[in-house]
Structure formats: structure tokens, C-alpha cells
Amino acid sequence: MRRLSQVQPNIDIAELDFISECIEQNWLSEGPKTKQLVERIKDYTRSEYAIMAPNGTLGLYVALLSCGLEKGKKIIIPSFTFYATASALIFAGFIPKIIDVNPLTYEMDTSILEGAICEDTVAVMPVHIYGHCANMSEILRISRKRNLVVIEDAAQAMGVTYKGKHAGTIGDVGVISFFSDKTITMGEGAVILTNSEDIFSRIKYIRNQGRENSGTFVHEELGMNFRITDLQSAVGLSQLKKLPGIISSRLIKYNEYKKNLQNVGDISFGLKEPDSSFVPFRFYFTSLRKDEIQKSLELSGYETRSYFHPMHLQPKLLEYVTYSCPVSEEISLRGLCLPIHDGVTKKDIKDICSIIKRHF
Ligand SMILES: *Cc1c(COP(=O)(O)O)cnc(C)c1O
């Protein structure tokens, strides 16, 4: 039986051509391809500065270290996100303050945000979930009033804009991931975006052994090695060329699913923030019959994914919990993600939707 996987990167001979150039030029570690990729990403996102990181998690870690924040202070994050949002900030020396999300958009609930800010809060870390941006106007308005730094977890938001600005360039610093299940991929990889020269300068030192350039052995700052390889950047350059095609194909598939499942039983779709564009990360919906639907789809060869498990219920984060987050809990119980990658055909979508309809 054919099995349709939940994620499948769009990689082919085009990536191989770019990788071959690295081999021909005898250059594998960070070099010309990475330089080129950074320039392309800057053009695409219109970010003043961009710098690569080994993956989204470490990108967030470096971004958190680069804002000049006092360690031991609190950073507000939404409960409905991937674990790395929380773990990166704990490893960077901060304390997560976990708040609930909006039931319609799944993004940080900005009506709770202001009340959650206390004297030792230093930053807010919104997450742009499932392909659209958090309510950045409100988050920025509240954060600026209280002098808080805004760090965007834009891991899932390549290609997504908010009021015309690319995700990750709206707050002080932001991170986009290029892991295999993201919109475009380098296998592992990420980019850190900022419009602040200060933050950019700190990142440069932290990621390259505490010095401005390689080849010198005077290290002005404490730093480590968060560089990537040109082999990864070669793949990234090819993927960036494919991005417009990937985005339009995902939108077509998302709408196809939606058309088929409109008004079916209690199925409800997440909504995007009005001021955000949308680059579907998965097709995602909630239903009280999620468990049985998931079972049928798996039996028919369609791999599904549940929603995230809330941060305030994670075994190692319990000690940080101060608020209940009922919305995050509820959507995580009822939510299901379906594949939307370039290997999904129109017939797959029809099949998947007819299996789902049988449950109502
Ligand atoms: C994938 C993801 C990350 C981590 O990125 P990696 O590149 O896998 O380390 C962080 N936050 C969110 C919301 C993600 O989806």
C-alpha cells in the first residue's frame, strides 16, 4: 500500500546542481554559497541583516543571547507552540512565562499579554504558527509601552508577511527554520533576521568564536561555533528559487481541502490574523472525532500529525507554569494536521476528505 507521509521536502536534481558547485569549487564549510544565500534571503525578506544558524532551535538560542537581556528574567511565550520555543530560552538562561492562545487563530492571546507582564519580564516571544503571523500590531504596541524586547519565533513562517513586512523582521529579532518539515529546507538550518545593528553585531561574535572574522586568534568576546556548511546553503539557494512555486501549490491544496470539508460535521478551521498573509504549513482542523478520523486515515496510508502538546503540560516545564491555558489544551486534544506538500495529489485530497466525511 502507498503511504503518503506527513512531510516531504521538494528536492531533486536542482539541489544536486548547486551542491556539485561546492564540490567543484572545493569549498564545503561556510563560504561563498552561504554569502550568496544570506544576500538572497535579505532581498526576499527585506531584512537589514541576516545571518545563518545551524537550526531553528539554536537560532532562537543565539537570538536570545544577542539582545543584551539580563539572565534569570522572564520571557512570555504562548502555550501552543513547538517545544524549542521554551527550551531555547531556558538554555539561554531565562524563565518562560507561558500564556494561552487565541481560540480562532491559535496565536498568542494578546488580550492576556499585558496582564502577564510583571517587573521582571524582559521580552515577549510570539510564535507565528501554522503559516500566518501572530497579532504583531498588538504585541508591538504592548511591548513598546513596557520596554520589552520582541523575539519572533518565525520557524514556520518562511514567505509569510504581516502588513507587508516579512515574518521575523517585525520585532527586534526573528528566526526562520529550514528543517525538513518546514516550507523550504536545508536539511537542518535557519536564518536569524534583525534590523538592529547592535543585535547583528552580537550575533556575529557569538556564532563565530567571539571574533568578527575567521582567521584571527584574538577573540574579543565569548563565542562558540554556530556556523553552517556551504553544502546546506547550496540546498537553500535552490530551495529559495522554488519557494514561489511551493507557496502557490500549498495554497491550492489548502483551498481544495477546505472546499471539501466545509460544513462537514463539527470540523472547524483555524483562522489567520487579518493583517497576515498565509503560507499553509499543513492543512489543519479540529473536531471532537479527531481520534477516530486519525485512525481511519492512518489505516488508509495517510500519515497524520496531532497538534502540538501544550507547553504548560510538558513534563519539564511544569515548574514554570503560572497560568492555566484551556484553549491550548482544547485545540491540542482535537486538532489534526494533514499533509500539504508537493507529493500530495488532488486525488489524495479527495480520498482523505471522503474518509473524513464517513465519520459524520
Ligand atoms: C521547527 C520549529 C522550531 C525549531 O526549529 P528547528 O530547525 O527544528 O530546530 C522552533 N519553533 C517552531 C514553532 C517550530 O515549528
Ligand as a Chemical Component Dictionary entry (heavy atoms), coordinates in Angstrom:
data_LIG
# 
_chem_comp.id                   LIG 
_chem_comp.type                 NON-POLYMER 
_chem_comp.pdbx_formal_charge   0 
_chem_comp.three_letter_code    LIG 
# 
loop_
_chem_comp_atom.comp_id 
_chem_comp_atom.atom_id 
_chem_comp_atom.alt_atom_id 
_chem_comp_atom.type_symbol 
_chem_comp_atom.charge 
_chem_comp_atom.model_Cartn_x 
_chem_comp_atom.model_Cartn_y 
_chem_comp_atom.model_Cartn_z 
_chem_comp_atom.pdbx_ordinal 
LIG C1 C1 C 0 10.546 23.752 13.891 1  
LIG C2 C2 C 0 10.301 24.759 14.916 2  
LIG C3 C3 C 0 11.341 25.217 15.748 3  
LIG C4 C4 C 0 12.716 24.610 15.750 4  
LIG O1 O1 O 0 13.379 24.642 14.528 5  
LIG P1 P1 P 0 14.472 23.505 14.210 6  
LIG O2 O2 O 0 15.105 23.998 12.958 7  
LIG O3 O3 O 0 13.728 22.219 14.018 8  
LIG O4 O4 O 0 15.414 23.457 15.348 9  
LIG C5 C5 C 0 11.052 26.210 16.659 10 
LIG N1 N1 N 0 9.806  26.724 16.770 11 
LIG C6 C6 C 0 8.796  26.316 15.995 12 
LIG C7 C7 C 0 7.444  26.949 16.150 13 
LIG C8 C8 C 0 8.992  25.297 15.055 14 
LIG O5 O5 O 0 7.968  24.871 14.314 15 
# 
loop_
_chem_comp_bond.comp_id 
_chem_comp_bond.atom_id_1 
_chem_comp_bond.atom_id_2 
_chem_comp_bond.value_order 
_chem_comp_bond.pdbx_ordinal 
LIG C1 C2 SING 1  
LIG C2 C3 SING 2  
LIG C2 C8 DOUB 3  
LIG C3 C4 SING 4  
LIG C3 C5 DOUB 5  
LIG C4 O1 SING 6  
LIG O1 P1 SING 7  
LIG P1 O2 DOUB 8  
LIG P1 O3 SING 9  
LIG P1 O4 SING 10 
LIG C5 N1 SING 11 
LIG N1 C6 DOUB 12 
LIG C6 C7 SING 13 
LIG C6 C8 SING 14 
LIG C8 O5 SING 15 
# 
